Amino acid sequence: MDTTLIRNDFPILHQNVNGKPLVYLDNTATTQKPQVVIDRISDYYETINSNAHRGTHTLGRIATEKLESARTTVQKFINAKEQHEIIFTKGTTEGINLVAQTFAQQFLNEGDSVLISAMEHHANIVPWQQMCKQKKANLLVIPVLETGDLDLSNIDELFSKNVKMLAVTHISNVLGTINPIELLIEKAHAKNIPVLIDAAQSVAHETIDVQKMDCDFLVFSAHKMYAPMGIGVLYGKSEWLNKLPPYQFGGEMISEVRFEESTFNELPYKFETGTPNVDGILAIETAIQYMQKIGLKQIADYEHKLLTYATEKLNEIDDIIFHGTAKNKIAVLSFNLKDVHHSDVGVILDQLGIAVRTGDHCAQPLMRILGISGTVRASFAFYNTKEEIDVFIEGVKTAKKMLQ
């Protein structure tokens, strides 16, 4: 991979922060946007800007055609069987809430259970937790081992407790662990339990094939795959999406409205209420095409090399404590310096122009299990370089000298 050419595609990378060249290592939180994605958004507002599905004029027709073309691109990207199985949302969080609320309304009863894992993001804990409270159901948790792998030794017993839904992350945003979701899906389906996969952290790093995976629902956010914030995707099998009631009510999701009664639209529009985020949807398409041009396997291989290099270099520093050492993981490093608060490390790195994430990473239950308040998290993308990792390592050494 020619990282020089790739980096030239990302305008934001060519600046100084606090007087130092920016080293952006917060890709798990959000990825930066290539110029082609920025241009796609500008082009929409400069030449097309119009409501999709609503107007008969030329711009409205073009907006509709391009939106549905983007839906087809997403369908092919994750290998969904039908185009209408792709629902555009505001992001991963809304997708999970949509499924949690509509599924609970229809299928969750008192005494039932929902199964999640101990490494879930708050967005895949709280919606299910609240639905379980409303329905007097139980929230069950798959434990996590010290390595950052899921502890599946008790999984069959957990599945036996009247579980109605398994909702689990594909990849941990804290630990980088790639979970054995195929195994979990197989076990769940053996008991006729549907499965929702949080793919927010995997969509830009792993090839996703929902038919091969055989998940029932899958959610992800565009801003973690080089597209804008405020737009995302919910995939659902047609049989499940047709069973679920509407999530929100208003324009576009209706078929006919009378004061006495309303009828609702067909898929996918039943779940796409109001004016769509057309520019964001078109930008997802461009981001997918950009990643595919580079090659998803090439991206994954390169990022793994960065992870190996950064792990080796960081491991040379005394008093480094790693959190998440699973063998199967993406390019995410969570760590602490002994007797140093993670936020203090982050502040010093920021002064050196190095952007990392510190805190609990929206995974407070996992932090309690690990016995810590938070971590320093460095996460890598294909536009990062070994030279940037060297700068990062020197920054950590500087922080260690100043803080210990």
Backbone torsions as a table, in degrees:
resi	resn	phi	psi	omega
1	MET	NA	134.7	177.7
2	ASP	-91.5	92.3	-175.2
3	THR	-67.8	-24.8	177.7
4	THR	-64.2	-46.9	177.8
5	LEU	-64.2	-42.1	-179.3
6	ILE	-63.0	-45.3	-178.9
7	ARG	-63.1	-30.3	176.7
8	ASN	-65.6	-18.0	178.1
9	ASP	-78.8	-11.0	-173.5
10	PHE	-117.0	96.2	-174.4
11	PRO	-57.3	-36.6	-173.3
12	ILE	-65.2	-22.5	-176.6
13	LEU	-73.3	-16.3	-173.3
14	HIS	-101.6	65.4	179.4
15	GLN	-151.8	165.3	173.8
16	ASN	-101.3	142.8	173.9
17	VAL	-124.0	124.0	-175.8
18	ASN	54.7	37.5	176.7
19	GLY	78.1	6.2	-179.2
20	LYS	-123.1	149.8	175.5
21	PRO	-58.9	132.2	-178.1
22	LEU	-62.6	128.9	168.8
23	VAL	-116.7	104.3	-172.8
24	TYR	-96.9	108.6	-178.1
25	LEU	-125.1	40.8	178.6
26	ASP	-121.9	42.4	-172.4
27	ASN	-74.1	-21.5	175.8
28	THR	-68.0	-32.5	177.6
29	ALA	-73.5	-52.1	174.6
30	THR	-161.2	146.4	177.9
31	THR	-95.2	156.9	175.9
32	GLN	-80.2	166.9	-170.8
33	LYS	-112.1	129.5	176.4
34	PRO	-72.1	159.5	-177.0
35	GLN	-58.1	-34.1	-178.4
36	VAL	-64.8	-32.9	177.2
37	VAL	-71.8	-43.9	177.1
38	ILE	-59.8	-42.6	179.9
39	ASP	-65.0	-36.4	-179.5
40	ARG	-63.4	-39.8	178.5
41	ILE	-66.3	-46.1	179.6
42	SER	-61.8	-43.0	-178.9
43	ASP	-61.6	-38.6	178.8
44	TYR	-60.0	-47.3	-177.4
45	TYR	-74.4	-25.8	-179.8
46	GLU	-82.4	-25.3	-171.1
47	THR	-128.9	-18.5	-171.0
48	ILE	-123.3	-36.1	-165.7
49	ASN	-19.6	104.5	-179.8
50	SER	-165.5	152.8	174.9
51	ASN	-65.8	132.7	174.5
52	ALA	-81.5	151.4	174.6
53	HIS	68.3	0.4	-171.2
54	ARG	-109.8	-34.9	-170.0
55	GLY	-112.0	158.5	177.0
56	THR	-98.5	-6.1	-178.8
57	HIS	-76.8	169.0	-170.5
58	THR	-60.4	-46.1	-178.0
59	LEU	-64.3	-38.5	177.2
60	GLY	-63.7	-38.8	178.6
61	ARG	-66.5	-42.5	179.3
62	ILE	-64.2	-43.8	178.9
63	ALA	-59.4	-41.8	179.8
64	THR	-65.0	-45.5	-179.0
65	GLU	-61.8	-43.0	-177.8
66	LYS	-71.0	-37.2	176.9
67	LEU	-61.7	-46.8	-178.0
68	GLU	-70.7	-28.7	173.6
69	SER	-65.0	-40.4	177.7
70	ALA	-64.7	-36.7	177.7
71	ARG	-61.9	-40.2	177.9
72	THR	-64.9	-38.8	178.0
73	THR	-61.5	-44.5	178.0
74	VAL	-64.5	-42.5	178.9
75	GLN	-55.1	-47.4	-178.9
76	LYS	-70.1	-34.1	-178.1
77	PHE	-61.2	-39.5	-180.0
78	ILE	-105.8	5.5	178.1
79	ASN	58.3	46.2	172.2
80	ALA	-72.3	149.2	-176.2
81	LYS	-70.9	-40.1	-175.7
82	GLU	-124.9	146.9	178.0
83	GLN	-62.7	-37.5	-176.2
84	HIS	-73.7	-0.7	174.6
85	GLU	-83.2	-2.9	178.3
86	ILE	-99.9	114.4	179.2
87	ILE	-111.1	127.3	176.8
88	PHE	-86.3	131.5	-177.6
89	THR	-127.0	-175.3	173.6
90	LYS	-79.4	-16.8	-179.0
91	GLY	157.1	-173.9	-178.9
92	THR	-55.0	-45.6	-176.3
93	THR	-60.7	-46.2	179.1
94	GLU	-65.9	-37.5	178.9
95	GLY	-60.7	-43.3	178.5
96	ILE	-66.4	-44.5	178.3
97	ASN	-61.0	-38.7	178.0
98	LEU	-58.9	-49.8	-178.1
99	VAL	-68.0	-44.8	-176.5
100	ALA	-60.0	-46.6	-175.6
101	GLN	-72.1	-43.5	-178.3
102	THR	-73.4	-37.2	178.6
103	PHE	-66.3	-45.5	-179.4
104	ALA	-62.3	-39.6	179.0
105	GLN	-59.5	-36.5	-172.3
106	GLN	-96.8	-32.5	-165.9
107	PHE	-129.4	-8.9	-175.8
108	LEU	-101.1	128.2	-177.5
109	ASN	-127.5	169.6	179.2
110	GLU	-57.5	132.4	179.8
111	GLY	90.4	-12.4	176.1
112	ASP	-74.7	173.5	179.8
113	SER	-134.8	151.5	168.7
114	VAL	-119.2	134.3	-176.3
115	LEU	-110.3	125.0	174.5
116	ILE	-126.0	-173.7	176.7
117	SER	-115.4	165.7	-178.2
118	ALA	-73.9	-11.6	-177.7
119	MET	-103.3	16.6	-177.2
120	GLU	-71.5	147.6	167.4
121	HIS	-66.2	151.3	178.7
122	HIS	-51.8	-31.5	-178.2
123	ALA	-66.2	-19.4	176.9
124	ASN	-111.1	15.0	172.7
125	ILE	-112.2	-58.5	-170.3
126	VAL	-62.1	-43.2	178.5
127	PRO	-57.9	-43.1	179.4
128	TRP	-71.4	-38.3	177.6
129	GLN	-58.5	-46.8	-178.1
130	GLN	-68.6	-37.5	177.3
131	MET	-66.6	-38.1	177.5
132	CYS	-64.4	-38.8	177.0
133	LYS	-62.5	-44.8	-178.9
134	GLN	-63.5	-38.0	-174.4
135	LYS	-96.7	1.4	-177.0
136	LYS	57.8	41.3	176.8
137	ALA	-102.9	178.1	-175.6
138	ASN	-112.5	138.9	174.2
139	LEU	-101.9	114.0	-179.3
140	LEU	-102.8	151.5	-173.1
141	VAL	-130.4	128.2	171.7
142	ILE	-77.1	123.4	-177.0
143	PRO	-67.7	166.4	177.1
144	VAL	-122.7	141.0	179.3
145	LEU	-83.1	167.1	-179.3
146	GLU	-60.7	-29.2	179.4
147	THR	-71.2	-17.7	-174.4
148	GLY	99.7	1.8	174.1
149	ASP	-85.9	153.2	173.5
150	LEU	-68.8	140.8	174.9
151	ASP	-90.2	101.7	-176.0
152	LEU	-98.1	12.1	-177.0
153	SER	-64.3	-23.1	-176.2
154	ASN	-114.6	16.0	-169.5
155	ILE	-65.3	-39.2	-178.7
156	ASP	-64.6	-37.4	177.7
157	GLU	-66.4	-40.0	178.6
158	LEU	-63.0	-42.9	-179.7
159	PHE	-65.2	-21.3	-176.8
160	SER	-79.4	-6.5	-172.7
161	LYS	-94.0	52.1	174.1
162	ASN	55.2	42.3	-179.4
163	VAL	-73.5	132.5	179.8
164	LYS	-108.1	-15.6	179.8
165	MET	-155.8	136.4	168.8
166	LEU	-107.5	122.6	177.8
167	ALA	-124.3	114.4	-170.7
168	VAL	-144.5	147.0	178.0
169	THR	-77.4	142.7	174.7
170	HIS	-70.9	-46.3	-179.2
171	ILE	-136.6	133.6	-179.3
172	SER	-70.9	131.0	177.7
173	ASN	-73.9	-17.1	179.5
174	VAL	-93.3	-48.4	-169.7
175	LEU	-99.3	-18.6	-176.5
176	GLY	78.0	0.5	-177.5
177	THR	-62.0	131.5	173.5
178	ILE	-93.8	112.8	-174.8
179	ASN	-79.9	152.4	179.6
180	PRO	-79.1	68.3	-171.7
181	ILE	-68.3	-28.8	178.2
182	GLU	-61.7	-42.6	178.0
183	LEU	-63.8	-44.6	-179.0
184	LEU	-64.4	-40.8	178.6
185	ILE	-64.5	-42.1	179.0
186	GLU	-60.9	-44.7	179.4
187	LYS	-66.1	-40.2	179.8
188	ALA	-65.5	-45.8	-178.0
189	HIS	-66.9	-26.9	176.4
190	ALA	-62.9	-21.1	177.7
191	LYS	-112.3	17.5	178.7
192	ASN	59.7	35.6	177.8
193	ILE	-100.6	124.2	176.9
194	PRO	-72.0	159.3	-174.4
195	VAL	-131.8	132.0	170.9
196	LEU	-109.1	131.0	178.9
197	ILE	-111.5	125.1	172.5
198	ASP	-85.9	106.4	-176.2
199	ALA	-105.0	21.5	-177.4
200	ALA	-56.3	-38.9	-176.7
201	GLN	-93.1	-6.7	-176.4
202	SER	-104.3	-20.7	-170.0
203	VAL	-62.5	-28.8	-179.4
204	ALA	-96.8	-0.2	-173.7
205	HIS	-125.5	-25.3	-175.9
206	GLU	-124.5	145.6	171.9
207	THR	-73.0	123.8	-177.2
208	ILE	-107.3	126.2	177.3
209	ASP	-128.5	98.2	-172.3
210	VAL	-68.4	-26.3	177.6
211	GLN	-72.5	-42.1	177.3
212	LYS	-68.1	-42.3	177.9
213	MET	-63.9	-37.1	179.3
214	ASP	67.2	28.6	173.8
215	CYS	-73.2	158.4	179.2
216	ASP	-91.5	-31.4	175.8
217	PHE	-140.1	149.3	176.4
218	LEU	-149.8	136.8	-177.3
219	VAL	-129.0	148.6	172.9
220	PHE	-158.6	163.9	-178.2
221	SER	-112.0	143.4	-178.6
222	ALA	-69.4	-33.4	-172.3
223	HIS	-71.9	-9.1	174.5
224	LYS	-95.8	5.5	179.1
225	MET	-134.7	39.1	169.7
226	TYR	73.7	18.8	176.0
227	ALA	-118.9	179.9	-171.4
228	PRO	-73.7	168.6	171.3
229	MET	-78.7	161.0	174.7
230	GLY	82.8	14.2	178.2
231	ILE	-146.0	143.0	-180.0
232	GLY	-160.4	-172.2	-173.2
233	VAL	-135.7	136.2	165.1
234	LEU	-113.1	121.8	168.7
235	TYR	-99.3	138.5	172.9
236	GLY	-146.4	142.7	173.9
237	LYS	-60.5	141.1	-177.1
238	SER	-53.6	-41.6	-176.7
239	GLU	-61.1	-34.2	179.6
240	TRP	-81.0	-43.1	-179.9
241	LEU	-61.6	-33.6	178.2
242	ASN	-72.0	-27.1	179.4
243	LYS	-77.0	-28.2	-173.1
244	LEU	-81.9	142.6	177.0
245	PRO	-74.8	165.2	176.4
246	PRO	-57.9	152.0	-177.8
247	TYR	-93.5	-43.9	177.8
248	GLN	-133.5	164.3	-174.6
249	PHE	-126.3	145.5	179.1
250	GLY	153.3	-148.6	-179.4
251	GLY	-68.0	156.8	174.9
252	GLU	75.8	-36.8	-176.9
253	MET	-87.0	3.1	-178.2
254	ILE	-103.1	156.3	171.7
255	SER	-102.6	-51.2	177.9
256	GLU	-146.2	139.1	180.0
257	VAL	-122.9	126.8	169.4
258	ARG	-126.0	160.2	178.4
259	PHE	-61.7	-28.1	-177.1
260	GLU	-83.7	-33.9	-171.9
261	GLU	-162.4	154.7	175.5
262	SER	-129.8	151.5	172.2
263	THR	-118.1	155.6	-168.8
264	PHE	-111.3	157.0	-174.5
265	ASN	-72.4	167.1	176.9
266	GLU	-81.1	170.7	175.0
267	LEU	-66.9	145.8	1.7
268	PRO	-88.1	-3.7	-167.6
269	TYR	-70.6	-18.4	178.1
270	LYS	-57.1	-28.7	-177.2
271	PHE	-109.0	6.8	-178.4
272	GLU	-114.2	81.2	-174.1
273	THR	-82.8	136.3	172.8
274	GLY	80.6	-171.4	-177.9
275	THR	-67.5	124.5	-178.4
276	PRO	-73.7	156.1	175.8
277	ASN	-83.1	76.3	-170.5
278	VAL	-62.6	-46.1	-178.0
279	ASP	-61.9	-38.0	178.0
280	GLY	-66.1	-39.9	179.6
281	ILE	-64.3	-43.4	178.6
282	LEU	-65.2	-34.8	179.5
283	ALA	-68.3	-33.3	174.1
284	ILE	-58.8	-45.6	179.9
285	GLU	-58.2	-46.3	-179.1
286	THR	-64.4	-40.0	178.6
287	ALA	-63.1	-41.6	177.2
288	ILE	-60.7	-46.6	-179.7
289	GLN	-63.2	-35.8	178.7
290	TYR	-65.5	-46.7	179.0
291	MET	-63.9	-40.7	-179.0
292	GLN	-66.6	-32.2	177.9
293	LYS	-64.7	-40.6	176.5
294	ILE	-71.5	-42.5	179.7
295	GLY	110.5	118.6	-176.8
296	LEU	-63.4	-37.1	178.6
297	LYS	-68.3	-41.1	178.2
298	GLN	-62.2	-40.0	177.5
299	ILE	-61.4	-49.4	-178.4
300	ALA	-61.0	-43.7	-179.2
301	ASP	-63.9	-42.9	-178.7
302	TYR	-66.5	-44.2	179.7
303	GLU	-63.4	-34.7	177.0
304	HIS	-65.1	-37.2	176.5
305	LYS	-63.8	-40.5	176.7
306	LEU	-62.1	-43.3	179.3
307	LEU	-60.5	-46.4	-179.3
308	THR	-61.1	-45.1	-178.9
309	TYR	-64.1	-47.7	-178.0
310	ALA	-65.6	-37.8	179.0
311	THR	-63.7	-44.9	179.9
312	GLU	-62.9	-44.4	-178.5
313	LYS	-67.4	-43.1	-179.0
314	LEU	-67.1	-34.0	-178.7
315	ASN	-66.9	-18.0	179.4
316	GLU	-78.1	-13.2	-178.8
317	ILE	-86.5	129.6	178.1
318	ASP	-65.2	149.0	174.0
319	ASP	69.1	20.8	172.5
320	ILE	-85.2	131.1	176.9
321	ILE	-115.7	113.5	179.5
322	PHE	-84.9	143.6	174.1
323	HIS	-122.6	108.2	-177.1
324	GLY	102.0	92.8	-177.6
325	THR	-122.3	28.1	178.7
326	ALA	-59.4	145.8	179.8
327	LYS	-69.5	-33.4	-177.6
328	ASN	-102.6	98.2	-176.1
329	LYS	-150.9	164.2	175.7
330	ILE	-94.9	-176.8	-171.9
331	ALA	-79.2	69.0	177.5
332	VAL	-130.4	130.8	176.5
333	LEU	-123.2	117.3	173.0
334	SER	-109.4	130.3	-175.7
335	PHE	-155.2	169.9	171.3
336	ASN	-137.7	156.5	167.9
337	LEU	-95.6	135.6	-178.0
338	LYS	-55.9	129.1	176.0
339	ASP	64.6	22.2	178.7
340	VAL	-127.0	136.7	178.9
341	HIS	-76.2	136.6	-176.0
342	HIS	-58.1	-37.2	-178.7
343	SER	-64.7	-35.6	178.7
344	ASP	-63.8	-39.8	176.5
345	VAL	-62.2	-43.7	-179.2
346	GLY	-62.2	-38.2	179.7
347	VAL	-64.9	-44.2	179.8
348	ILE	-66.1	-42.9	177.6
349	LEU	-61.1	-39.3	178.6
350	ASP	-62.1	-39.9	177.8
351	GLN	-61.7	-23.9	179.1
352	LEU	-94.7	7.8	177.9
353	GLY	84.0	12.2	-175.9
354	ILE	-104.6	117.7	-177.9
355	ALA	-96.9	111.3	172.1
356	VAL	-126.0	173.5	177.6
357	ARG	-107.5	137.9	173.1
358	THR	-127.9	156.7	178.9
359	GLY	122.4	-157.7	-177.1
360	ASP	-93.7	-4.3	173.7
361	HIS	58.5	34.7	-178.8
362	CYS	55.2	40.4	179.0
363	ALA	-144.3	54.7	-176.7
364	GLN	-60.2	-41.1	177.5
365	PRO	-59.3	-38.5	177.8
366	LEU	-65.7	-40.2	178.7
367	MET	-60.9	-40.1	179.1
368	ARG	-64.3	-38.5	177.5
369	ILE	-63.3	-40.0	-179.4
370	LEU	-77.2	-12.9	178.7
371	GLY	75.7	30.8	-179.1
372	ILE	-135.2	165.1	177.7
373	SER	-91.8	-20.2	-179.9
374	GLY	174.7	-177.2	179.7
375	THR	-139.6	166.8	161.9
376	VAL	-88.9	129.6	-178.6
377	ARG	-124.7	121.0	173.1
378	ALA	-110.1	128.7	-178.4
379	SER	-132.4	140.0	-167.3
380	PHE	-113.6	149.2	175.2
381	ALA	-126.1	174.6	-174.4
382	PHE	-71.2	-9.7	174.9
383	TYR	-91.3	-3.1	175.7
384	ASN	-81.3	160.2	-175.3
385	THR	-132.6	164.4	175.1
386	LYS	-64.4	-32.8	178.5
387	GLU	-63.5	-38.1	177.0
388	GLU	-66.9	-37.1	177.3
389	ILE	-63.8	-38.6	177.1
390	ASP	-60.2	-42.4	177.8
391	VAL	-63.0	-42.0	178.5
392	PHE	-61.2	-45.0	-179.8
393	ILE	-62.1	-43.2	177.3
394	GLU	-64.0	-34.2	176.7
395	GLY	-64.6	-41.2	177.7
396	VAL	-64.3	-40.8	177.6
397	LYS	-62.3	-39.9	177.4
398	THR	-63.3	-45.0	179.0
399	ALA	-60.6	-40.6	-179.7
400	LYS	-62.3	-44.2	-179.5
401	LYS	-64.3	-37.4	-175.4
402	MET	-78.5	-27.4	-167.9
403	LEU	-107.7	-22.9	-177.4
404	GLN	-89.7	NA	NA
